[in-house]
Amino acid sequence: MSQKEQVIDFVEKWGSIDSHKAFQLFGITRLAAVIHELKETEHAMKAVYDGTVKSGFARYEADPEERFKAVKKRLSKSCSKGIQEASCPRDVVAALTEALRNALTWAREVGDG
């Protein structure tokens, strides 16, 4: 499993990850670089500095807004590459609605857990 996959899986299960935990569990020494690779994808994450992490290190968690933008961008590209125009808008709306629903469900679960 790649470092990106390990980070994605961990954050989906536990809600966030910091560099100490990434090194401890997966041997990842450059977590920020892994997070950067996920930027502008459906797995985008954001840094959170809320005092719970010692020494000012960032904790990374899912960024639903950036994930939504990435899905929308990917689907828009698909539409412009020749998917039937009559069905494309309906497909885009359905896919975006599902992505948003999943992001919100995940955010609620993390907030409750």
Phi, psi and omega per residue, in radians:
M1 nan 2.350 -3.120
S2 -1.266 2.879 3.096
Q3 -1.068 -0.704 3.113
K4 -1.053 -0.799 -3.136
E5 -1.107 -0.688 3.117
Q6 -1.096 -0.771 -3.133
V7 -1.156 -0.799 3.134
I8 -1.013 -0.865 -3.133
D9 -1.056 -0.760 -3.118
F10 -1.113 -0.802 -3.118
V11 -1.165 -0.667 3.101
E12 -1.098 -0.617 -3.101
K13 -1.461 -0.734 -2.975
W14 -1.915 -0.166 3.054
G15 1.700 -0.537 3.130
S16 -2.869 2.943 3.101
I17 -2.596 2.599 3.032
D18 -2.157 2.997 -3.044
S19 -1.121 -0.595 3.118
H20 -1.106 -0.826 -3.132
K21 -1.155 -0.684 3.133
A22 -1.082 -0.706 3.114
F23 -1.240 -0.792 -3.099
Q24 -1.034 -0.796 -3.054
L25 -1.532 -0.656 -2.973
F26 -2.133 -0.073 -3.115
G27 1.271 0.341 -3.138
I28 -1.422 2.064 -3.108
T29 -1.699 -0.272 -3.124
R30 -2.224 1.194 -3.110
L31 -1.039 -0.694 -3.135
A32 -1.029 -0.609 3.107
A33 -1.177 -0.688 3.094
V34 -1.130 -0.785 3.125
I35 -1.070 -0.701 3.127
H36 -1.076 -0.674 3.114
E37 -1.118 -0.443 -3.139
L38 -1.503 -0.142 -3.122
K39 -1.039 2.467 3.126
E40 1.073 0.512 3.015
T41 -2.149 3.031 3.102
E42 -1.234 0.045 3.086
H43 -2.044 0.375 -3.091
A44 -0.991 2.519 3.127
M45 -2.285 2.792 3.125
K46 -2.218 2.657 3.096
A47 -1.448 2.432 3.112
V48 -2.216 2.228 3.085
Y49 -2.057 1.722 -3.069
D50 -2.202 0.296 3.092
G51 1.492 -0.103 3.135
T52 -1.488 -0.245 -3.134
V53 -1.828 2.222 -3.092
K54 -1.185 2.689 3.042
S55 1.102 0.337 3.076
G56 1.329 0.218 3.101
F57 -1.240 2.580 3.121
A58 -1.375 2.612 2.954
R59 -1.936 2.380 -3.093
Y60 -1.892 2.390 3.110
E61 -2.428 2.910 -3.133
A62 -1.026 2.544 3.087
D63 -2.026 1.560 -3.063
P64 -0.985 -0.642 -3.139
E65 -1.121 -0.801 3.132
E66 -1.203 -0.609 3.081
R67 -1.105 -0.758 3.123
F68 -1.071 -0.784 3.120
K69 -1.064 -0.706 -3.126
A70 -1.139 -0.739 3.124
V71 -1.139 -0.766 3.141
K72 -1.060 -0.772 3.139
K73 -1.101 -0.775 -3.141
R74 -1.099 -0.738 3.136
L75 -1.205 -0.626 3.093
S76 -1.101 -0.703 3.094
K77 -1.112 -0.715 3.122
S78 -1.063 -0.720 -3.133
C79 -1.105 -0.685 -3.081
S80 -1.374 -0.163 -3.118
K81 -1.666 0.225 2.983
G82 2.029 0.095 3.010
I83 -1.129 2.501 -3.116
Q84 -0.893 2.196 -3.061
E85 -1.074 -0.564 -3.122
A86 -1.161 -0.611 -3.109
S87 -1.630 -0.329 -3.062
C88 -1.034 -0.898 -3.119
P89 -1.022 -0.706 3.127
R90 -1.132 -0.732 3.114
D91 -1.112 -0.722 -3.137
V92 -1.123 -0.814 -3.138
V93 -1.068 -0.781 -3.138
A94 -1.101 -0.773 -3.124
A95 -1.167 -0.737 3.129
L96 -1.163 -0.688 3.107
T97 -1.087 -0.762 3.130
E98 -1.134 -0.744 3.127
A99 -1.091 -0.753 3.133
L100 -1.161 -0.725 3.115
R101 -1.049 -0.778 3.126
N102 -1.109 -0.737 3.137
A103 -1.115 -0.752 -3.126
L104 -1.205 -0.685 3.086
T105 -1.073 -0.789 3.128
W106 -1.081 -0.774 -3.130
A107 -1.072 -0.685 3.116
R108 -1.154 -0.756 -3.131
E109 -1.082 -0.753 3.134
V110 -1.155 -0.714 3.136
G111 -1.141 -0.578 3.141
D112 -1.436 -0.468 -3.018
G113 -1.671 nan nan
